[in-house]
Amino acid sequence: MKRFELTVFFLLLSLVTHAEHLFEVGVRAGMAGYHAQCYYVSPVQGLHGGMQISYAYHSSRIVGFRIAATLDRSHAGFGKDEYIDTYSAIDAENEPIQVDYYIGHLQETYTTWSVGIPVQLALSGKNVSFYLGPKIVFPFYNHWTEKADNASLSVYFPLQDNRVYNSFPLAASPSFQERQEGLQRVSILYGLATELCYDIPVHTGLHSKSYLSVGVYFDYSFSAIHEDPSDRISLLMLSDTRDGFPLHRIMTPVVAAQRQARRLVSSRKPYDLGLKIAYRIAPYDPRRQNANSCRCYGIEHF
């Protein structure tokens, strides 16, 4: 009976001591983009990069948890080649006009820096780990850039049956420049963070173990980034034709309104995916040494 009790004790003790507390520092790099409701334009994928520190508890029964902090930079946007459209309005003399415009390449990009906090369920096997859980993202810097290359404009006056080409006096405003940029506030985002990694042991000792971890990641935001038209004059996002056709914003409502005053991009949800490499360490656990001592003691007295 004594042998059975010792065997059960050592078995339970080994289950506890085989659990690992993992501390990690890593870098991530890959592709960034938006899942968006677009009209006439298409998402343009860009680059994503970041750093991550985390703590993970891998239990002996496969299931554990991880909490982390990430610093991320993403760059992506929307674009359209050969943007052509017609817009009807009323000019300053209360006469109807028809505006025809052409933009060789229209593009709007965003560069966003953010801090993320994922809290994930950890599933681990033989040197393989899978993490899945919610992530809160706090954007603290959002820079937008808009480009309209090879823009040309013509205005037709039906009452006079007269067309004026490249009528820059009508369109002389900041919103007609070929490039605009600025900063914009972005609210907190909520999403999902996943990661699959493989750990390569690089050191095993009495006081610690360490691994080189390589894997893939995918983060997706469930909440959309909403634009505030009062924050800026936008070539692409702003859609405001309630006051007719303001001449000082001639390109802004034209490009964004698309005849029916529709936003070209009504909402956008960011995502990123790519490869990750990290250094993971499992520090010294006194229970591991106690277990080894107990095993030696038990063998000597069996």
Residue pairs with C-beta under 8 A, 6 or more apart in sequence:
3 302
6 298
6 302
9 294
10 291
10 294
10 295
10 298
13 287
13 290
13 291
13 294
14 60
14 291
15 60
15 61
16 60
16 287
16 291
17 285
17 287
17 288
17 290
17 291
18 60
19 57
19 58
19 59
19 60
19 64
20 57
20 58
20 209
20 282
21 55
21 56
21 57
21 282
21 283
21 285
22 54
22 55
22 56
22 57
22 58
22 211
22 280
22 281
22 282
23 53
23 54
23 55
23 280
23 281
23 282
23 283
24 52
24 53
24 54
24 55
24 56
24 68
24 213
24 278
24 279
24 280
24 281
25 51
25 52
25 53
25 278
25 279
26 51
26 52
26 53
26 54
26 213
26 276
26 277
26 278
26 279
27 49
27 50
27 51
27 52
27 276
27 277
27 278
28 48
28 49
28 50
28 51
28 52
28 70
28 72
28 217
28 274
28 275
28 276
29 47
29 48
29 49
29 50
29 274
29 275
29 276
30 47
30 48
30 49
30 217
30 272
30 273
30 274
30 275
31 45
31 46
31 47
31 48
31 272
31 273
31 274
32 45
32 46
32 47
32 48
32 74
32 75
32 76
32 270
32 271
32 272
33 43
33 44
33 45
33 46
33 76
33 270
33 271
33 272
34 43
34 76
34 77
34 78
34 268
34 269
34 270
34 271
35 43
35 220
35 268
35 269
35 271
36 43
36 78
36 265
36 266
36 267
36 268
36 269
37 265
37 266
37 267
38 78
38 264
38 265
39 258
39 262
39 263
39 264
39 265
39 266
40 80
40 83
40 258
40 264
41 78
41 79
41 80
41 106
41 236
41 264
41 265
42 78
42 79
42 80
43 76
43 77
43 78
44 76
44 77
44 78
44 79
44 107
44 109
45 76
46 74
46 75
46 76
46 77
46 109
47 74
47 75
48 72
48 73
48 74
48 75
48 272
48 273
48 274
49 72
49 73
50 70
50 71
50 72
50 73
51 70
51 71
52 68
52 69
52 70
52 71
52 276
52 278
53 68
53 69
54 66
54 67
54 68
54 69
55 66
55 67
55 68
56 64
56 65
56 66
56 122
56 129
56 131
57 64
57 65
57 66
57 122
58 64
58 122
58 124
58 129
62 123
62 124
62 125
63 121
63 122
63 123
64 121
64 122
64 123
64 124
65 119
65 120
65 121
65 122
66 118
66 119
66 120
66 122
66 131
66 133
67 117
67 118
67 119
67 120
68 117
68 118
68 120
69 115
69 116
69 117
70 115
70 116
70 117
70 118
71 113
71 114
71 115
72 113
72 114
72 115
72 116
72 137
72 272
73 111
73 112
73 113
74 110
74 111
74 112
74 114
74 270
74 272
75 109
75 110
75 111
75 112
76 109
76 110
76 270
77 107
77 108
77 109
77 110
78 107
78 108
78 109
78 236
78 264
78 265
79 105
79 106
79 107
79 108
80 103
80 105
80 106
80 107
81 104
81 105
81 106
82 102
82 103
82 104
82 105
83 101
83 102
83 103
83 104
83 105
83 106
83 255
84 100
84 101
84 102
84 103
85 100
85 101
85 254
85 255
85 258
85 259
86 98
86 99
86 100
86 101
86 259
87 98
87 99
87 101
87 245
87 253
87 254
87 257
87 259
88 96
88 97
88 98
88 99
89 96
89 97
89 99
89 244
89 245
90 96
90 97
90 244
90 245
91 97
91 170
91 245
91 247
92 247
95 157
95 159
96 157
96 158
96 159
97 155
97 156
97 157
97 158
97 245
98 155
98 156
98 158
99 153
99 154
99 155
99 156
99 245
99 250
99 254
100 153
100 154
100 155
100 156
101 151
101 152
101 153
101 154
101 251
101 254
101 255
102 150
102 151
102 152
102 153
103 148
103 149
103 150
103 151
103 255
104 149
104 150
104 151
105 147
105 148
105 149
105 150
106 147
106 148
106 149
106 235
106 236
106 255
107 146
107 147
108 144
108 145
108 146
108 147
108 234
108 235
108 236
108 237
109 144
109 145
110 142
110 143
110 144
110 145
111 141
111 142
111 143
111 144
111 145
112 139
112 141
112 142
112 143
112 186
112 270
113 139
113 140
113 141
113 142
114 137
114 138
114 139
114 140
114 141
114 189
115 137
115 138
115 140
116 135
116 136
116 137
116 138
116 193
116 219
117 135
117 136
117 138
118 131
118 133
118 134
118 135
118 193
118 219
119 133
119 134
119 135
120 131
120 132
120 133
120 193
120 195
121 131
121 132
121 133
122 129
122 130
122 131
123 129
123 130
123 131
123 132
124 130
127 198
127 199
127 200
127 201
127 211
128 196
128 197
128 198
128 199
129 195
129 196
129 197
129 198
129 199
129 213
129 215
130 194
130 195
130 196
131 193
131 194
131 195
131 196
131 197
132 192
132 193
132 194
133 192
133 193
134 190
134 191
134 192
134 193
135 190
135 191
135 192
135 193
135 219
136 188
136 189
136 190
137 188
137 189
137 190
137 191
137 221
138 188
139 186
139 187
139 188
139 189
141 183
142 183
142 184
142 185
142 186
143 181
143 182
143 183
144 181
144 182
144 183
144 184
144 232
144 234
145 179
145 180
145 181
146 179
146 180
146 181
146 234
146 235
146 236
147 178
147 179
148 177
148 178
148 179
148 235
148 251
148 255
149 178
151 176
151 178
151 251
152 165
152 166
153 165
153 166
153 167
153 168
153 170
153 171
153 250
153 251
154 163
154 164
154 165
154 166
154 167
155 163
155 164
155 167
155 170
156 162
156 163
156 164
157 163
157 164
168 176
170 247
170 250
171 247
171 250
171 251
173 247
173 248
173 249
173 250
173 251
174 180
174 233
175 233
175 235
175 248
175 249
175 250
175 251
175 252
176 250
176 251
180 233
180 234
180 235
182 232
184 227
184 228
184 231
184 232
185 228
185 231
186 225
187 223
187 225
187 226
189 221
189 223
189 225
189 270
190 221
190 222
190 223
191 219
191 220
191 221
191 222
191 223
192 219
192 220
192 222
193 217
193 218
193 219
194 217
194 218
194 219
195 215
195 216
195 217
195 218
195 276
196 215
196 216
196 217
197 213
197 214
197 215
197 216
197 276
197 278
198 213
198 214
198 215
199 211
199 212
199 213
199 280
200 211
200 212
200 213
200 214
201 209
201 210
201 211
202 210
202 211
202 212
203 209
203 210
206 284
206 289
207 283
207 284
208 281
208 282
208 283
208 284
209 281
209 282
210 279
210 280
210 281
210 282
211 279
211 280
211 281
211 282
212 277
212 278
212 279
212 280
213 276
213 277
213 278
213 279
213 280
214 275
214 276
214 277
214 278
215 275
215 276
216 273
216 274
216 275
216 276
217 272
217 273
217 274
217 275
217 276
218 271
218 272
218 273
219 271
219 272
219 273
220 269
220 271
221 269
221 270
221 271
222 269
223 269
224 267
224 268
224 269
225 267
225 268
225 269
225 270
226 267
227 234
227 237
227 238
229 237
229 238
229 239
229 240
232 238
233 249
233 252
234 252
234 256
235 251
235 252
235 255
235 256
236 255
236 256
236 264
236 265
237 256
237 263
237 264
237 265
238 252
238 253
238 256
239 253
239 256
239 257
239 261
239 262
239 263
239 264
240 252
240 253
240 256
240 261
241 253
241 257
241 261
245 253
246 253
253 261
255 264
256 263
256 264
258 264
